[in-house]
Amino acid sequence: MSEAHRDVDAPMMRRALALAASALYRTSPNPRVGCVLVRDGRVLAQGATEPAGGRHAEIVALQQARQRGIDVRGATAYVTLEPCSHHGRTPPCTDALIAAGIARVVAAARDPNPLVDGGGLARLRSAGIACDCGLLENAAREINLGFFSRFERGRPWLRLKAAASLDGITALPNGASQWITGAAARADTHHWRARACAVLTGIGTVRDDDPTLNVRHVSTTRQPACVIVDSRLELAPQARVLHGDTTRRVIVAHALDAAQAAQRGAALRELGVELLALPPAPDKPGKVDLHALLRRLAQMHIGELHAEAGARLNASLLGAGLVDELLLYQAPLLLGQGAGIGPFGPLQQVDQGLRLQHVEVEPIGADFRWRARLAA
């Protein structure tokens, strides 16, 4: 970044990042991107990515400028992700920027999609457009954790949500768990569901609690898919998660052979459920291989995965090293005995525990929301 641009670039990229964040609930499986067009320190137009199949942020901004009769030749485009250079559902944004006469592009991060991955910036440079990349990159990656995880690691970013008492109890010995946390905390959960590509749970939770696992307290144009780990296809056709929004995608992961799946899954298929056959876990015969599940979900364009499950599936996900982030709602309440967040182990030494890195803690009503990431 040159001295001439230093005072302008960072504020304009922060503006672009705010635009990207405004698209948090609507672009899945596409990344959330913001674009600001600037000349001589003055904002000419701006835009954010529309729902999948709609316009990318750069196109929104360019068309906004055109509608206002603003000539953007010689302007700088601040974008939170490298402009695309391939034909997907929409034409390449690089071509539109070149045709508009943009003189400079500042991108926060390179696009990890192998169809782009540096190709967009190379295309722009070959057309004589000055390009910089890397400004506020970490902030740009945070907005699209799932998108980067899907391409860079071949699996979704997995956030595990739990509600617990101060002593870590998520359910009493008799299974009762409603309600450990208050209404404000339960409503807050819907923001995290809304930003995810899919909500993950297990057959035990569906059988015992019969949840809907949809988004109700957040305005959103789309419902995240629901992924249910059900190794033996025991899901009842009348489960509430299968009814309501007929456009919602429901995926049931099982470990049965083709003949068994055809017999036990017939009623589910009639309801539009996608049955996902997976190999059994090497160390747990008859159970779904969770590593294989996450790899398949990434291939199905699921980048950000929000888990709301019971102690057994939580323990399996934690023990397999598949959890990236813990979202814990903690109530000022002591329950003494019951199920923990995810009782993996037993461990032989304290240093074998899963070390967490604190991200933030926020009061939510009478409770606290604690967010941390696995140190690894």
N, C-alpha and C positions, 0 to 999 in steps of 0.2 A: 504494500500500500504506500503510495507516494505522499509526501507532506501536503501536497495540494488537495488531496482527497481525504486526509485523515479526519478532519473535523466534521465531514459530511457523512462518510461511509458508515461509521458505527451507528449513529442515530437513525439513518435510513434503513439499515439492516434490522435494527430493533423494531422499527415500524413494520417491516416485512414479516418478521417473526410473529408480531402480534396478529397480523392478518392470517398467518398460517395457523396460529392457535385458535382463531375464530372458526376455523373449519374442522375443529377437533372431532366433532361427532358425525360428520357427513361424508367423508371422502373414501372410507374403507372400501376396497383394499388398497386404493391409491394413497400416496403420501399427502400430507397436509402441507401446502406450499403457499407462500405469500410473495407478491411481486409489487415493487414500487418503482415507478418511472420518474426520474428526477433530472432537471436541467438547471444549472447555475444555482443549486441549493434549493430549488423550488419543486414541490411535488406536482407533477402533471396529471398522473392517474395511478390507480392501484387496483389490486385484485387478489382474490384468494381462490384456490381450487374448488371447483364445483363437484357435486356427487359423481361417482364413477360413470364414465361415459360422457360427462359434461366437459366444459372448457377448463383448461389448465389456467393457473394464476396469470401467466404471461399474456395469454390470449384475452382474459377478462380485462386486464389493465390496458392492453393495446386497443381493444374495442371501446373501452370507456373513453380513452383519449380521442378516438375517431369520432365518437358520438358528440363529444364536446367541441369538436372542430380544432383540436390541439395537434400541432405537428410535433412529433417526437423525434425527428431527425437530430442526431447529435446528443441525444439524452443517454443517461446511464440507467440500466435496469438492475435493481437490487432484487435478487431472488434467493429464497432460502434453500433451494436445491438446484443443482445443475439442470439447465433446460434440456428437455428430451430431444433426441435427434433421430427418432425412428417413428414409423407409422404404427400406432396401436389403434385404440378406438378413435383417436384424434390425430391430426397431422402433426409433424414435428414443430415444437415451439421455436427451435433454432431458426427454421426457415422464416417464421413470422417476424422474429426479431431482426433478422437480416433485411427482409423486405421493407420493414418499417424505418430502416436507417439508424437503428440504435448504434451508438458509438462505443459503448463500454458495458460490460456485464460483470457484476460482482455477485458471486454465488457463495453461499455459506458452506455448502458441502457438496462433494461429488455424489452423483447418483450411483448407488451400488448395483443397480440392475445391470447385468452384463450387456444388455441391449444398448445401454448408454455408457456408464462408467468411464467418463473422460471424453467420450466421443462427441458429446454436446459442446463442450468447451473447445475441442479441437476443430469442430465444424465452424464455430463462431470465429475462432482465430484465423482460420483459413480464408474467411471472408473479410478479414481486416479489422475485426472488432477486438478491442483490448479486453482481456479477461483476467479477473482475480478470483481466487477461490480459497476458502478457509476462514473467512471472517465470521466470528461467533459460531463456529462449527458445532461446538458442544451443545449449544442451545438449540440449534437446528436438529441435531440428532435426537435430543430429548423429546421433541415434538413428534418424532417418527421412529421411536424405539423399535416398534414391531417391524416396520418396513426395513430398517437396516438389519435387524436380527434375521429376518427371513432370507435375505440375500447373502449376508456375511457368514451366518452360522448354519443356515439350512434348517432352522427351526424358529418357532415364534418366540417372542419375548413373553415370558410367563409371569403374571402377577397373581399371587395367592392371597385371597382375602379371607380374613377370619374375624370373628367377634368373640371376645373372651373377657372373663372377669380379671380382676387385678392379679389373681394368683394363677392365671393361665388356663382356666377351665372354659371349654366351649360348649359343653353339655353335661347335665347331671348323669349319674349312673343309670337312671331310668330312661335316659335319652332326651329329657326335656331341655329345651334351649330357648324357648320363646317367653320373654325376650330378655336377653342379657344386656343388650345396649338399647338406647332410647330411639324414639322416632326420628330424631334429627340424623343420627348415625345411619339408620337404615335408609333414609332418603338419600344421604350422601353417597351411598354405595352405587346408586343408579348413574351418577356421573362417570364412574369408573367402568360400569357395564357399557354405557353409551359410547365411550371412546374405543372400546375393544372391537376386534373383528368377530370374536366369538367368546361365549361364556362356557367354561368347562365345569362339569360336575360328574358325580358317580351315581351308579344305580341305587346305592344305599340311600343317598340324599333324596333322590326322586321318590323312592319307595316310602321312606319314612316321613318326609316333609311335604311331598307333592307340590313343589314350588313351580312358579311360572318362569322365573329367571329372565324376565323381560325388562325393558326400560319403561318406567311409568312416571318418574318424577323429573324427567328432563325432556325438553322439546328436541325431538330428533326426527329426521326423515327416514331413518332405517333402524331396524332391530338387529342386534348382533345375532349371529348364528348361535345355536346351542349344540354343544358337543357332550355326549353322555358316554362315559366309559361303562360298558355293560357286557362283560366278557361272555356271559351265557345267554344273552338276549332275553332277559327277564322283564324288560320294560312293558308295562301294561298299556294297551292302546288307549285307555281312558285317562292316562296321566295328563295333568293340566298343561305340562310343558309342550304337549303335542297339539294343543288346541288354542284358538284365539286368532292370532295373526296368521293367515294362511300363506303369506309371502315369506314367512320366516323359515330359514334353513335349519333343519334339525339333522344332526349327524350322530349315529350310534356306532361306536367302535366296539367290535367283538373279536373273539378268538376262536370261533367255531369253524368247522370245515364247511364246504359249500353246501353239502346235503343238509346238514343241521341248520345252517343259516336260512336256506330256502324254506324249510319247514317252520322254524320258530319266528322268522322275520316276515312272513307273508302279510300278516295284519298290519305291521308297521309300514311296509312298502305301500300298501293301499292308502295310507295316510300321508304319503309323500316323504317319508323318512328315508334318508340316505344311510344304507348299511355299509360300514367300512370294515372290511375283513383285514385283520392284522395278525402277525405271528404271535405266539405266546411268549411271555417273558422268559428268558433263559433260566432265571432262578425262581420263577413262580409259575409252574405248569398250569395251564388253563386260564391264566390271567393275561390281559392285553400287555404287550410290550410297549411301555410308555415312550421310550426313545423312538420307536418306529411310529407311534401315533403322532408325535410332534413333527417328525420329518414329513409324514404324509400331509399333515395340516398345512405346513409351509408350502408344499407343492399345490395345495388347494387354495393358495393365496391368503391364508390366514396368518397375519403377522403379529398381532397383539392379542394375547389370550388371557382372559380374566377367569381365574379358578375360584369357584364357590362350592366347596365340597366338604365331606366329612373327614373325620380324623384319619381314617384308613387310607383314603386316596391322597390326602395331604401328606401323610407319612411316606407313601410310596413316591410321590413327586419330589419331596425333600430328600429322601434317601437316594434317589436316582440322580440328584444334582441337576434337576430340571427347572427349579424355581429360581427366577432372577430377582424377584422383588416380593417383599412381604407387606401387605396392607392390613394392618391390625387395628381394629376398633376395640378399645379397652374401656371397660366400665369400672367405676369406683365401687366395686362389689367383690366380696370374698365368698366363694362357693365351696371351698374345702376339698371336695372330691369330685371326680368325673373325668370326662375325656379331655385330653389336651389338644393343642393346635394340630399336632401331627406326631404321634409318639413313635418316631423311628428309633433305631438302636436295638438293644442297649449298647452303650459305649463303654469302653474300658478306661478312657482317660478324658479329662476335661478338654484338652486341646483337640480332641476328635470332633468336638461340637461344631455346628455350622456358625461360623463367625459372620456377623452382620455389620454392615456399614450404615450408620444413621443417615437418613435423607432429610426428614422433617417430622415434626409433631405439631398437630393442630387440635385445639379444642373444638369438638362438634357437639353442641348441646351440653349435656352433662357428662359426656364421654370424651375420649381423646382418640384421634386418628394418628397412628404411628406408622411411618413408611420407612422401610429399610431395604437394603439390597444385600444379596449374598456376596461376601467379600471376594470370592473367587471370580 
